[in-house]
Amino acid sequence: MTESLIDDDLTITISDAYGSKFYQTKRSFKWKLILAGVAMIGIVAVSVFGNVWQLNEQKSLTATNSALEAEIIQFDSANSNLNQVISSKSEVIERISNELVKIERNSGVETADKELELDERIKLIADYYSDKDAEFSEIGNRVQQIEGLIGLSDEDKEASNLVARVELASLTAAHEKILHDSIPNGYPIESRVVTSKFGSRIHPITKVKSFHKGVDIRAKTPKPIYATADGIVRAADYSKLSGNRIVVQHNFGFETRYSHLDSMDVEPGDIVHKGDLLGASGNTGLSDAPHLHYEIRYLGKSIDPDQFLKWEFGSHEIFTNVRGIKWPSLISLINKQITHQTLQLSQLEPTSLVK
């Protein structure tokens, strides 16, 4: 194929085995063909670019869709677990509601049973005291006879509540006696002058600050030393620090110590009662003057003797002023002992009590 230009004409020659053919056109048509080709190429390029962009968008949407599907699956799983929890809680609430209904249904019966049981017990108690009226009357008559013999006036008597008065007075007296016989109280010596208190001090001889585990009571000459409660002598010995020393073990975890004695009148194993003579005060051991060093220990720990020295019969301030001792438990134990003793006495025949 050949081209030839004649002025503004364009001749196109196409040759083959069968010969040549001539086509003639205007030159401007050539540029039209070129522009048409360029336009076709542009259209094709835009089409290809559009397809590529759509493909990328499709991939992006596919990835986003997959992520959403994964989140939906997780949400479905969490929702399923939540439904199980709600179902479990609902079962528990239903069981509790059923139990409450049962309790409400049975409460009337249980209350009625308790009231009936209480009425029966009250009747039994009333019958018991009714049977005992004759015995109480006999005891009252005998008590009145005793009151007459000891010279009590009518103003001192409460005949309307005689038995209750006697029982209350007996329990109170027994309680106080056990307390004062068992727990150290009062001064172990006639002197009431404390020359050195419980606590930190400068030792009069060593001049070193130390803890004073007891109190020092003045005693210029050998004075009698007495036990401040019932107990058993655990030790009666001598040491360079305490000199002649007596240790008495009491009930309920209490212990007393008496040091610097001139003499000792008891031995280990001796049973002593409150007020019994233990020995005499002196100036033995590490002491600068005649005196009595007195200690009280509870469960092996030294406690301040001050409140115990001041404790008098009928006074109860010690229960609030002295800490570190479980007074309620201790008093409860003593009350049980009194109750036990009272029960034993109540089992005796009335005639045997007055013969």
JOSULGI-V37685 format. One record per helix or strand of 3 or more residues. SS is the DSSP state (H for helix, E for strand). FROM is the first residue (numbers start at 1). TO is the last residue. If there is no record, write none. Layout:
SS;FROM;TO  SS;FROM;TO
This chain:
E;2;6  E;9;16  E;19;26  H;27;131  H;133;150  H;154;156  H;159;182  E;194;196  E;199;202  E;209;212  E;215;218  E;224;226  E;231;239  E;243;249  H;251;253  E;254;264  E;277;282  E;291;298  E;301;303  H;306;310  H;318;321  H;327;346  H;350;354
